[in-house]
Amino acid sequence: MTQGCSSFHSSTNRSIRAILRRGVLAFAIPAFFGFVAQVGTNSAYAQLTSASMHGTVTDTSGAVVPNAQVTVTNTSTGVATRGKTNASGYYVISLLQPGGPYSVTVEANGFQAYTAKGITLTVAANWEADAKLQVGGTSQTVAVSATALQVETQNTQLEQVANATEIESVPLEGRDASGLQKFQPGVVE
């Protein structure tokens, strides 16, 4: 009888060990991949080096204009990126180099061309450039200058962009670049 109990306990122990092994693996594998995905997401965001523009194209009555041609041009380099509005009159132009100045030209059949100039993009900027088209021939152009203060309304994160001159003028102990974090908004020592 003792031998029967012993074999029962050993088979039970093997079953428990097998269940625990499967349970640990069932937990550990998804947890590992979840961790890797989270780290990869944070790293990818930190390495973002481009900017984008988006907006809605409407006519003077507020109706959306689908299939309008949108051209974003870096006026200092002459590089132009083109796109079209969707059925809702919305467009997105991404992977733009930070800097500028940029101009945005919107053209659609039966409307005057619309141009906004003087837009400067920073790293990871998502600039909103809505366009209101006026009825008329395509030979006429409505020009808008983007000299107003540029406020990011889509992103609530605190961030700052520093150029090379500003970075070189900051006194850093041992020229350790991690000391630049102290000058970012919201950083507390």
C-alpha positions as a Python dict, from the first residue, in 0.01 Angstrom:
ca = {
    (1, 'M'): (0, 0, 0),
    (2, 'T'): (286, 234, 74),
    (3, 'Q'): (434, 158, -263),
    (4, 'G'): (104, 245, -435),
    (5, 'C'): (94, 581, -257),
    (6, 'S'): (453, 646, -352),
    (7, 'S'): (383, 589, -721),
    (8, 'F'): (71, 804, -694),
    (9, 'H'): (271, 1090, -537),
    (10, 'S'): (553, 1065, -790),
    (11, 'S'): (311, 1070, -1085),
    (12, 'T'): (124, 1359, -924),
    (13, 'N'): (451, 1545, -871),
    (14, 'R'): (545, 1493, -1237),
    (15, 'S'): (204, 1622, -1346),
    (16, 'I'): (234, 1928, -1123),
    (17, 'R'): (585, 1997, -1248),
    (18, 'A'): (468, 1969, -1611),
    (19, 'I'): (176, 2205, -1545),
    (20, 'L'): (403, 2453, -1369),
    (21, 'R'): (653, 2437, -1653),
    (22, 'R'): (381, 2505, -1910),
    (23, 'G'): (232, 2778, -1691),
    (24, 'V'): (566, 2952, -1647),
    (25, 'L'): (635, 2928, -2019),
    (26, 'A'): (285, 3047, -2099),
    (27, 'F'): (351, 3354, -1885),
    (28, 'A'): (721, 3409, -1956),
    (29, 'I'): (710, 3403, -2336),
    (30, 'P'): (436, 3667, -2379),
    (31, 'A'): (591, 3877, -2101),
    (32, 'F'): (930, 3867, -2275),
    (33, 'F'): (788, 3967, -2614),
    (34, 'G'): (575, 4237, -2452),
    (35, 'F'): (887, 4381, -2289),
    (36, 'V'): (1080, 4372, -2617),
    (37, 'A'): (791, 4540, -2800),
    (38, 'Q'): (771, 4816, -2537),
    (39, 'V'): (1144, 4882, -2545),
    (40, 'G'): (1139, 4881, -2926),
    (41, 'T'): (849, 5130, -2933),
    (42, 'N'): (1023, 5370, -2697),
    (43, 'S'): (1349, 5344, -2888),
    (44, 'A'): (1176, 5399, -3221),
    (45, 'Y'): (1004, 5714, -3093),
    (46, 'A'): (1328, 5848, -2949),
    (47, 'Q'): (1498, 5805, -3287),
    (48, 'L'): (1235, 5994, -3488),
    (49, 'T'): (1423, 6239, -3711),
    (50, 'S'): (1155, 6358, -3950),
    (51, 'A'): (844, 6577, -3943),
    (52, 'S'): (506, 6570, -4112),
    (53, 'M'): (224, 6796, -4228),
    (54, 'H'): (-146, 6725, -4233),
    (55, 'G'): (-464, 6917, -4289),
    (56, 'T'): (-810, 6939, -4435),
    (57, 'V'): (-887, 7110, -4764),
    (58, 'T'): (-1226, 7282, -4783),
    (59, 'D'): (-1398, 7538, -5004),
    (60, 'T'): (-1531, 7873, -4879),
    (61, 'S'): (-1862, 7712, -4773),
    (62, 'G'): (-1678, 7458, -4557),
    (63, 'A'): (-1739, 7158, -4785),
    (64, 'V'): (-1442, 6923, -4814),
    (65, 'V'): (-1247, 6902, -5141),
    (66, 'P'): (-1151, 6542, -5226),
    (67, 'N'): (-865, 6453, -5465),
    (68, 'A'): (-694, 6790, -5431),
    (69, 'Q'): (-323, 6785, -5517),
    (70, 'V'): (-107, 6887, -5216),
    (71, 'T'): (259, 6976, -5272),
    (72, 'V'): (494, 7044, -4980),
    (73, 'T'): (821, 7204, -5093),
    (74, 'N'): (1134, 7272, -4890),
    (75, 'T'): (1217, 7608, -5047),
    (76, 'S'): (1581, 7598, -4935),
    (77, 'T'): (1652, 7263, -5107),
    (78, 'G'): (1380, 7254, -5372),
    (79, 'V'): (1270, 6905, -5265),
    (80, 'A'): (895, 6862, -5326),
    (81, 'T'): (672, 6593, -5176),
    (82, 'R'): (326, 6536, -5323),
    (83, 'G'): (6, 6381, -5199),
    (84, 'K'): (-371, 6395, -5250),
    (85, 'T'): (-664, 6454, -5021),
    (86, 'N'): (-888, 6158, -4946),
    (87, 'A'): (-1269, 6151, -4974),
    (88, 'S'): (-1290, 6351, -4649),
    (89, 'G'): (-1057, 6624, -4783),
    (90, 'Y'): (-778, 6516, -4546),
    (91, 'Y'): (-412, 6472, -4637),
    (92, 'V'): (-90, 6365, -4463),
    (93, 'I'): (259, 6431, -4597),
    (94, 'S'): (520, 6254, -4382),
    (95, 'L'): (896, 6193, -4370),
    (96, 'L'): (981, 6561, -4421),
    (97, 'Q'): (1326, 6684, -4321),
    (98, 'P'): (1320, 6923, -4022),
    (99, 'G'): (1402, 7281, -4107),
    (100, 'G'): (1269, 7469, -4399),
    (101, 'P'): (1123, 7702, -4476),
    (102, 'Y'): (848, 7498, -4640),
    (103, 'S'): (564, 7600, -4864),
    (104, 'V'): (237, 7411, -4909),
    (105, 'T'): (48, 7442, -5237),
    (106, 'V'): (-302, 7297, -5282),
    (107, 'E'): (-460, 7270, -5626),
    (108, 'A'): (-799, 7134, -5735),
    (109, 'N'): (-1003, 7165, -6054),
    (110, 'G'): (-1236, 7466, -6049),
    (111, 'F'): (-1054, 7635, -5759),
    (112, 'Q'): (-779, 7893, -5722),
    (113, 'A'): (-448, 7747, -5606),
    (114, 'Y'): (-372, 7800, -5237),
    (115, 'T'): (-16, 7852, -5112),
    (116, 'A'): (114, 7888, -4755),
    (117, 'K'): (479, 7991, -4716),
    (118, 'G'): (738, 8025, -4443),
    (119, 'I'): (660, 7712, -4243),
    (120, 'T'): (953, 7586, -4033),
    (121, 'L'): (940, 7227, -3907),
    (122, 'T'): (1120, 7087, -3604),
    (123, 'V'): (1205, 6722, -3535),
    (124, 'A'): (888, 6512, -3482),
    (125, 'A'): (663, 6810, -3565),
    (126, 'N'): (318, 6729, -3698),
    (127, 'W'): (226, 7064, -3853),
    (128, 'E'): (-139, 7131, -3932),
    (129, 'A'): (-187, 7322, -4257),
    (130, 'D'): (-556, 7347, -4344),
    (131, 'A'): (-645, 7511, -4676),
    (132, 'K'): (-961, 7697, -4774),
    (133, 'L'): (-993, 7709, -5154),
    (134, 'Q'): (-1178, 7981, -5338),
    (135, 'V'): (-1375, 7914, -5654),
    (136, 'G'): (-1193, 8037, -5963),
    (137, 'G'): (-950, 7944, -6235),
    (138, 'T'): (-633, 7752, -6161),
    (139, 'S'): (-424, 8042, -6291),
    (140, 'Q'): (-509, 8244, -5978),
    (141, 'T'): (-332, 8178, -5648),
    (142, 'V'): (-420, 8271, -5290),
    (143, 'A'): (-97, 8311, -5089),
    (144, 'V'): (-73, 8292, -4710),
    (145, 'S'): (241, 8362, -4507),
    (146, 'A'): (304, 8147, -4198),
    (147, 'T'): (458, 8418, -3982),
    (148, 'A'): (226, 8357, -3686),
    (149, 'L'): (353, 8182, -3375),
    (150, 'Q'): (370, 7809, -3438),
    (151, 'V'): (191, 7622, -3161),
    (152, 'E'): (171, 7244, -3158),
    (153, 'T'): (-190, 7149, -3081),
    (154, 'Q'): (-167, 6773, -3148),
    (155, 'N'): (104, 6679, -2896),
    (156, 'T'): (96, 6750, -2521),
    (157, 'Q'): (452, 6637, -2446),
    (158, 'L'): (707, 6885, -2314),
    (159, 'E'): (998, 6906, -2556),
    (160, 'Q'): (1264, 7142, -2682),
    (161, 'V'): (1484, 7156, -2990),
    (162, 'A'): (1834, 7301, -2952),
    (163, 'N'): (2061, 7386, -3243),
    (164, 'A'): (2435, 7314, -3253),
    (165, 'T'): (2534, 7666, -3141),
    (166, 'E'): (2313, 7644, -2833),
    (167, 'I'): (2449, 7301, -2742),
    (168, 'E'): (2811, 7411, -2780),
    (169, 'S'): (2755, 7717, -2559),
    (170, 'V'): (2618, 7514, -2264),
    (171, 'P'): (2879, 7446, -1993),
    (172, 'L'): (2877, 7067, -1947),
    (173, 'E'): (3084, 6889, -1688),
    (174, 'G'): (3326, 6671, -1882),
    (175, 'R'): (3132, 6751, -2203),
    (176, 'D'): (2888, 6472, -2110),
    (177, 'A'): (2588, 6509, -2341),
    (178, 'S'): (2350, 6361, -2082),
    (179, 'G'): (2384, 6693, -1896),
    (180, 'L'): (2170, 6853, -2168),
    (181, 'Q'): (1865, 6681, -2019),
    (182, 'K'): (1872, 6932, -1731),
    (183, 'F'): (1776, 7209, -1973),
    (184, 'Q'): (1464, 7035, -2107),
    (185, 'P'): (1120, 7145, -1987),
    (186, 'G'): (983, 6942, -1699),
    (187, 'V'): (1319, 6787, -1592),
    (188, 'V'): (1385, 6805, -1218),
    (189, 'E'): (1717, 6718, -1052),
}
